[in-house]
Amino acid sequence: MFLNTASPRRSIPINTNLQGARRRQTRLTDLAYQATAQEQEWSSGVDGRGGQRARTQMPVSSVGEDRAVLLGFAMMAFSVLMFFVVGMTVVKPYVNSNWEEEASCVLLQADILEEWVDCRGVSTVPCLRVTVNLTDSNQTAFLHLDEESVLLAPECFYVPKCQMDRTELQEEVLKVKNGLDTQLGSTSSCVTDPARHPRDVILSRKYTFKKALYALLWPCLMLGGGALLVGLVKLTQCLAHLSSEICSDAAVGWLTSRYTRGKLYGILRVPSMQSPS
């Protein structure tokens, strides 16, 4: 009787302790899994934000960069146009010019022709002709200012500007003639072209190598400036893109290591929670 009544009373606390230990173990296991799940959700959320941040850091051309590139291409286009204009007006006459041989000229005579020459179809102007003697060949030739005056007025050294007042034209040409008369017999340097113009000489060349280089300097500077501007903008964009890629790779590596440490900590945490039971 006493044994039967005592045995149930002793077995009840033992069963209660076992059930409580199982409940605590189950609860700790659930908490560990919940912590691991939260860690994974946090890491995935950070990965998403990191990816969004990396995407937002992708270099995008700004308005200033677009305008700088447009300005550079415009400068290069205008430089090509300037090359065309300078080539037609300066370089081509210099290349086609054969006025290269220098000689010594003696001023012989300066006279005004009776027949006036046409001036652009508007009026006629007097023509001042100057005759010189070439000391090297002992030949006479007509003196001109430059190579253009040889083509415009083959026999004239000086032609005044076109105007309707004939008296002023005569006075202007007469002043130049009187100045040359005071230098009759003097020797000066001149340039000849025996092949094309054997009877003509000029005082100086209008198109020289130095003038051609100086005329080509400005389009070259504009072309180089435009190319440099475009190159600097493209270099800046490449460096920005490279920097964003490096930053995104570093962020991905940091997030991966953080997720790995969190997962390892969750795995090691479960046995530590089960040990007290």
C-alpha positions as a Markdown table, in Angstrom:
| # | Residue | x | y | z |
|---|---|---|---|---|
| 1 | Met | 0.0 | 0.0 | 0.0 |
| 2 | Phe | 2.7 | 2.4 | 1.1 |
| 3 | Leu | 5.0 | 1.3 | -1.8 |
| 4 | Asn | 2.3 | 1.9 | -4.4 |
| 5 | Thr | 1.4 | 5.3 | -3.1 |
| 6 | Ala | 5.1 | 6.4 | -2.9 |
| 7 | Ser | 6.2 | 5.3 | -6.3 |
| 8 | Pro | 4.0 | 7.6 | -8.3 |
| 9 | Arg | 5.1 | 10.6 | -6.2 |
| 10 | Arg | 8.8 | 9.9 | -6.9 |
| 11 | Ser | 8.3 | 9.4 | -10.7 |
| 12 | Ile | 6.4 | 12.7 | -11.3 |
| 13 | Pro | 9.4 | 15.1 | -10.7 |
| 14 | Ile | 11.7 | 13.0 | -12.9 |
| 15 | Asn | 9.2 | 13.2 | -15.8 |
| 16 | Thr | 8.7 | 16.9 | -15.2 |
| 17 | Asn | 12.4 | 17.6 | -15.3 |
| 18 | Leu | 12.9 | 15.7 | -18.6 |
| 19 | Gln | 10.0 | 17.4 | -20.3 |
| 20 | Gly | 11.3 | 20.9 | -19.2 |
| 21 | Ala | 14.8 | 20.1 | -20.5 |
| 22 | Arg | 13.4 | 19.0 | -23.8 |
| 23 | Arg | 11.3 | 22.2 | -24.1 |
| 24 | Arg | 14.3 | 24.3 | -23.2 |
| 25 | Gln | 16.5 | 22.5 | -25.8 |
| 26 | Thr | 13.8 | 22.9 | -28.5 |
| 27 | Arg | 13.4 | 26.6 | -27.6 |
| 28 | Leu | 17.1 | 27.2 | -27.8 |
| 29 | Thr | 17.3 | 25.4 | -31.1 |
| 30 | Asp | 14.5 | 27.5 | -32.5 |
| 31 | Leu | 16.1 | 30.7 | -31.2 |
| 32 | Ala | 19.4 | 29.7 | -32.9 |
| 33 | Tyr | 17.7 | 29.0 | -36.2 |
| 34 | Gln | 15.8 | 32.3 | -35.9 |
| 35 | Ala | 19.0 | 34.2 | -35.3 |
| 36 | Thr | 20.7 | 32.5 | -38.3 |
| 37 | Ala | 17.7 | 33.3 | -40.5 |
| 38 | Gln | 17.7 | 36.9 | -39.3 |
| 39 | Glu | 21.5 | 37.1 | -40.0 |
| 40 | Gln | 20.9 | 35.8 | -43.5 |
| 41 | Glu | 18.0 | 38.2 | -44.1 |
| 42 | Trp | 20.2 | 41.1 | -42.9 |
| 43 | Ser | 23.1 | 40.1 | -45.1 |
| 44 | Ser | 20.9 | 39.7 | -48.1 |
| 45 | Gly | 19.4 | 43.1 | -47.5 |
| 46 | Val | 22.8 | 44.7 | -47.1 |
| 47 | Asp | 23.9 | 42.9 | -50.3 |
| 48 | Gly | 20.9 | 44.4 | -52.1 |
| 49 | Arg | 21.6 | 47.9 | -50.7 |
| 50 | Gly | 25.3 | 47.4 | -51.6 |
| 51 | Gly | 24.4 | 46.4 | -55.1 |
| 52 | Gln | 22.1 | 49.4 | -55.4 |
| 53 | Arg | 24.8 | 51.6 | -54.0 |
| 54 | Ala | 27.3 | 50.2 | -56.5 |
| 55 | Arg | 24.8 | 50.7 | -59.3 |
| 56 | Thr | 24.2 | 54.3 | -58.2 |
| 57 | Gln | 28.0 | 54.8 | -58.2 |
| 58 | Met | 28.2 | 53.9 | -61.9 |
| 59 | Pro | 29.7 | 57.0 | -63.7 |
| 60 | Val | 27.1 | 58.9 | -65.7 |
| 61 | Ser | 28.1 | 61.7 | -68.1 |
| 62 | Ser | 27.3 | 65.0 | -66.6 |
| 63 | Val | 26.1 | 68.0 | -68.5 |
| 64 | Gly | 29.4 | 69.7 | -68.1 |
| 65 | Glu | 31.3 | 66.7 | -69.6 |
| 66 | Asp | 28.9 | 66.5 | -72.5 |
| 67 | Arg | 29.4 | 70.2 | -73.2 |
| 68 | Ala | 33.1 | 69.9 | -72.9 |
| 69 | Val | 33.2 | 67.0 | -75.5 |
| 70 | Leu | 30.9 | 69.0 | -77.8 |
| 71 | Leu | 33.2 | 72.0 | -77.5 |
| 72 | Gly | 36.2 | 69.8 | -78.3 |
| 73 | Phe | 34.6 | 68.4 | -81.4 |
| 74 | Ala | 33.5 | 71.9 | -82.5 |
| 75 | Met | 37.1 | 73.2 | -82.1 |
| 76 | Met | 38.4 | 70.3 | -84.2 |
| 77 | Ala | 35.8 | 71.0 | -86.9 |
| 78 | Phe | 36.6 | 74.7 | -87.1 |
| 79 | Ser | 40.3 | 73.8 | -87.2 |
| 80 | Val | 39.7 | 71.7 | -90.3 |
| 81 | Leu | 37.8 | 74.6 | -91.9 |
| 82 | Met | 40.7 | 76.9 | -91.0 |
| 83 | Phe | 43.2 | 74.5 | -92.5 |
| 84 | Phe | 41.2 | 74.6 | -95.7 |
| 85 | Val | 41.1 | 78.4 | -95.8 |
| 86 | Val | 44.7 | 78.9 | -94.9 |
| 87 | Gly | 45.8 | 76.3 | -97.4 |
| 88 | Met | 44.0 | 78.0 | -100.2 |
| 89 | Thr | 45.0 | 81.6 | -99.4 |
| 90 | Val | 48.6 | 81.2 | -98.0 |
| 91 | Val | 50.1 | 77.7 | -98.4 |
| 92 | Lys | 49.0 | 77.1 | -102.0 |
| 93 | Pro | 50.4 | 80.4 | -103.3 |
| 94 | Tyr | 53.7 | 79.8 | -101.4 |
| 95 | Val | 54.0 | 76.3 | -102.9 |
| 96 | Asn | 53.3 | 77.5 | -106.4 |
| 97 | Ser | 55.6 | 80.5 | -106.2 |
| 98 | Asn | 59.0 | 80.2 | -107.9 |
| 99 | Trp | 60.3 | 83.6 | -106.8 |
| 100 | Glu | 63.4 | 82.3 | -105.0 |
| 101 | Glu | 66.5 | 83.7 | -106.7 |
| 102 | Glu | 67.9 | 86.9 | -105.2 |
| 103 | Ala | 69.7 | 89.5 | -107.3 |
| 104 | Ser | 71.0 | 93.1 | -107.2 |
| 105 | Cys | 68.9 | 95.7 | -109.0 |
| 106 | Val | 69.9 | 99.2 | -110.0 |
| 107 | Leu | 67.0 | 101.7 | -110.4 |
| 108 | Leu | 67.1 | 103.1 | -113.9 |
| 109 | Gln | 63.9 | 104.9 | -114.6 |
| 110 | Ala | 60.4 | 105.7 | -113.3 |
| 111 | Asp | 57.7 | 107.1 | -115.6 |
| 112 | Ile | 53.9 | 107.3 | -115.7 |
| 113 | Leu | 52.3 | 105.6 | -118.6 |
| 114 | Glu | 49.9 | 107.7 | -120.8 |
| 115 | Glu | 47.4 | 104.8 | -121.0 |
| 116 | Trp | 45.6 | 104.2 | -117.8 |
| 117 | Val | 44.8 | 100.7 | -116.6 |
| 118 | Asp | 41.4 | 99.3 | -115.7 |
| 119 | Cys | 40.5 | 99.1 | -112.0 |
| 120 | Arg | 38.0 | 96.4 | -111.3 |
| 121 | Gly | 35.8 | 97.5 | -114.1 |
| 122 | Val | 34.7 | 100.6 | -112.1 |
| 123 | Ser | 37.2 | 103.3 | -113.3 |
| 124 | Thr | 40.7 | 103.7 | -114.7 |
| 125 | Val | 43.9 | 104.6 | -112.8 |
| 126 | Pro | 47.3 | 105.8 | -113.8 |
| 127 | Cys | 50.2 | 103.2 | -113.9 |
| 128 | Leu | 53.7 | 104.0 | -112.6 |
| 129 | Arg | 56.3 | 101.8 | -114.3 |
| 130 | Val | 59.8 | 101.3 | -112.9 |
| 131 | Thr | 62.7 | 99.9 | -114.8 |
| 132 | Val | 65.7 | 98.3 | -113.2 |
| 133 | Asn | 68.9 | 96.7 | -114.3 |
| 134 | Leu | 70.1 | 93.3 | -113.0 |
| 135 | Thr | 73.7 | 93.5 | -112.2 |
| 136 | Asp | 74.4 | 89.8 | -112.5 |
| 137 | Ser | 73.0 | 89.4 | -116.0 |
| 138 | Asn | 73.0 | 93.0 | -117.2 |
| 139 | Gln | 69.4 | 92.8 | -118.3 |
| 140 | Thr | 66.6 | 95.3 | -117.8 |
| 141 | Ala | 63.3 | 94.3 | -116.1 |
| 142 | Phe | 60.2 | 95.8 | -114.7 |
| 143 | Leu | 60.1 | 96.2 | -110.9 |
| 144 | His | 57.0 | 95.2 | -108.9 |
| 145 | Leu | 56.1 | 95.2 | -105.2 |
| 146 | Asp | 55.3 | 91.5 | -104.8 |
| 147 | Glu | 54.2 | 88.5 | -106.8 |
| 148 | Glu | 50.5 | 89.5 | -106.8 |
| 149 | Ser | 51.2 | 92.8 | -108.4 |
| 150 | Val | 52.9 | 91.0 | -111.3 |
| 151 | Leu | 49.6 | 89.1 | -112.0 |
| 152 | Leu | 47.4 | 92.1 | -111.5 |
| 153 | Ala | 49.4 | 94.7 | -113.4 |
| 154 | Pro | 52.2 | 93.2 | -115.4 |
| 155 | Glu | 53.9 | 96.6 | -116.3 |
| 156 | Cys | 53.0 | 98.6 | -113.2 |
| 157 | Phe | 55.1 | 99.1 | -110.1 |
| 158 | Tyr | 52.4 | 101.2 | -108.3 |
| 159 | Val | 48.7 | 101.5 | -109.0 |
| 160 | Pro | 46.5 | 103.8 | -106.7 |
| 161 | Lys | 43.2 | 102.7 | -105.2 |
| 162 | Cys | 40.1 | 103.0 | -107.3 |
| 163 | Gln | 38.4 | 106.4 | -107.1 |
| 164 | Met | 36.6 | 108.7 | -109.4 |
| 165 | Asp | 38.6 | 111.9 | -108.8 |
| 166 | Arg | 41.3 | 111.8 | -111.6 |
| 167 | Thr | 43.2 | 114.8 | -110.2 |
| 168 | Glu | 43.8 | 113.1 | -106.8 |
| 169 | Leu | 44.9 | 109.9 | -108.7 |
| 170 | Gln | 47.5 | 111.9 | -110.7 |
| 171 | Glu | 48.8 | 113.7 | -107.7 |
| 172 | Glu | 49.2 | 110.4 | -105.7 |
| 173 | Val | 51.1 | 108.7 | -108.5 |
| 174 | Leu | 53.3 | 111.8 | -109.0 |
| 175 | Lys | 54.3 | 111.8 | -105.4 |
| 176 | Val | 55.5 | 108.2 | -105.6 |
| 177 | Lys | 57.4 | 109.0 | -108.9 |
| 178 | Asn | 59.2 | 112.0 | -107.3 |
| 179 | Gly | 60.3 | 109.8 | -104.4 |
| 180 | Leu | 61.7 | 107.2 | -106.8 |
| 181 | Asp | 63.5 | 109.9 | -108.9 |
| 182 | Thr | 65.6 | 110.8 | -105.9 |
| 183 | Gln | 66.9 | 107.2 | -105.7 |
| 184 | Leu | 67.8 | 106.8 | -109.4 |
| 185 | Gly | 71.1 | 104.8 | -109.7 |
| 186 | Ser | 70.8 | 103.2 | -106.2 |
| 187 | Thr | 71.2 | 99.5 | -105.8 |
| 188 | Ser | 68.8 | 97.3 | -103.9 |
| 189 | Ser | 68.1 | 93.6 | -103.5 |
| 190 | Cys | 65.3 | 92.0 | -105.5 |
| 191 | Val | 63.9 | 88.6 | -106.3 |
| 192 | Thr | 63.6 | 87.0 | -109.7 |
| 193 | Asp | 61.8 | 84.1 | -111.4 |
| 194 | Pro | 63.8 | 83.5 | -114.6 |
| 195 | Ala | 61.6 | 80.5 | -115.7 |
| 196 | Arg | 58.1 | 82.1 | -115.6 |
| 197 | His | 58.8 | 85.8 | -115.5 |
| 198 | Pro | 62.1 | 86.6 | -117.1 |
| 199 | Arg | 61.3 | 90.4 | -117.6 |
| 200 | Asp | 60.0 | 91.0 | -114.1 |
| 201 | Val | 61.5 | 91.3 | -110.6 |
| 202 | Ile | 59.9 | 92.0 | -107.2 |
| 203 | Leu | 61.1 | 93.8 | -104.2 |
| 204 | Ser | 60.0 | 91.1 | -101.7 |
| 205 | Arg | 57.9 | 88.0 | -101.5 |
| 206 | Lys | 54.4 | 88.2 | -100.0 |
| 207 | Tyr | 54.1 | 84.5 | -99.2 |
| 208 | Thr | 57.2 | 83.1 | -97.4 |
| 209 | Phe | 57.8 | 80.0 | -95.4 |
| 210 | Lys | 57.7 | 81.9 | -92.1 |
| 211 | Lys | 54.3 | 83.4 | -93.0 |
| 212 | Ala | 52.9 | 80.0 | -94.0 |
| 213 | Leu | 54.0 | 78.4 | -90.7 |
| 214 | Tyr | 52.6 | 81.3 | -88.8 |
| 215 | Ala | 49.2 | 81.0 | -90.6 |
| 216 | Leu | 49.2 | 77.2 | -89.9 |
| 217 | Leu | 49.9 | 77.7 | -86.2 |
| 218 | Trp | 46.4 | 78.8 | -85.2 |
| 219 | Pro | 44.5 | 75.9 | -86.8 |
| 220 | Cys | 47.1 | 73.5 | -85.3 |
| 221 | Leu | 46.6 | 75.0 | -81.8 |
| 222 | Met | 42.8 | 74.8 | -82.2 |
| 223 | Leu | 43.0 | 71.2 | -83.4 |
| 224 | Gly | 45.3 | 70.2 | -80.6 |
| 225 | Gly | 43.2 | 72.0 | -78.0 |
| 226 | Gly | 40.0 | 70.3 | -79.1 |
| 227 | Ala | 41.7 | 66.8 | -79.1 |
| 228 | Leu | 43.2 | 67.4 | -75.7 |
| 229 | Leu | 39.9 | 68.5 | -74.3 |
| 230 | Val | 38.1 | 65.4 | -75.5 |
| 231 | Gly | 40.9 | 63.2 | -74.4 |
| 232 | Leu | 40.9 | 64.6 | -70.9 |
| 233 | Val | 37.1 | 64.2 | -70.5 |
| 234 | Lys | 37.3 | 60.6 | -71.7 |
| 235 | Leu | 40.2 | 59.9 | -69.4 |
| 236 | Thr | 38.2 | 61.3 | -66.5 |
| 237 | Gln | 35.3 | 59.1 | -67.3 |
| 238 | Cys | 37.5 | 56.0 | -67.6 |
| 239 | Leu | 39.1 | 56.7 | -64.2 |
| 240 | Ala | 35.7 | 57.2 | -62.6 |
| 241 | His | 34.4 | 53.9 | -64.0 |
| 242 | Leu | 37.5 | 52.1 | -62.8 |
| 243 | Ser | 37.2 | 53.6 | -59.3 |
| 244 | Ser | 33.5 | 52.6 | -59.1 |
| 245 | Glu | 34.4 | 49.0 | -60.1 |
| 246 | Ile | 37.1 | 48.9 | -57.4 |
| 247 | Cys | 34.8 | 50.2 | -54.8 |
| 248 | Ser | 32.0 | 47.8 | -55.7 |
| 249 | Asp | 34.4 | 44.8 | -55.6 |
| 250 | Ala | 35.6 | 45.9 | -52.2 |
| 251 | Ala | 32.0 | 46.3 | -50.9 |
| 252 | Val | 31.0 | 42.8 | -52.2 |
| 253 | Gly | 34.1 | 41.3 | -50.5 |
| 254 | Trp | 33.3 | 43.0 | -47.2 |
| 255 | Leu | 29.7 | 41.9 | -47.3 |
| 256 | Thr | 30.7 | 38.3 | -48.1 |
| 257 | Ser | 33.1 | 38.1 | -45.2 |
| 258 | Arg | 30.5 | 39.6 | -42.9 |
| 259 | Tyr | 27.9 | 37.0 | -44.0 |
| 260 | Thr | 30.4 | 34.2 | -43.5 |
| 261 | Arg | 31.3 | 35.3 | -40.0 |
| 262 | Gly | 27.6 | 35.6 | -39.1 |
| 263 | Lys | 26.8 | 32.2 | -40.4 |
| 264 | Leu | 29.8 | 30.6 | -38.6 |
| 265 | Tyr | 28.8 | 32.4 | -35.4 |
| 266 | Gly | 25.2 | 30.9 | -35.8 |
| 267 | Ile | 26.6 | 27.4 | -36.3 |
| 268 | Leu | 28.9 | 27.6 | -33.3 |
| 269 | Arg | 26.1 | 29.1 | -31.1 |
| 270 | Val | 23.9 | 26.1 | -31.3 |
| 271 | Pro | 26.2 | 23.6 | -29.6 |
| 272 | Ser | 27.0 | 26.2 | -26.9 |
| 273 | Met | 23.2 | 26.5 | -26.2 |
| 274 | Gln | 22.8 | 22.8 | -26.0 |
| 275 | Ser | 25.7 | 22.1 | -23.6 |
| 276 | Pro | 23.9 | 23.2 | -20.3 |
| 277 | Ser | 21.1 | 20.7 | -20.9 |
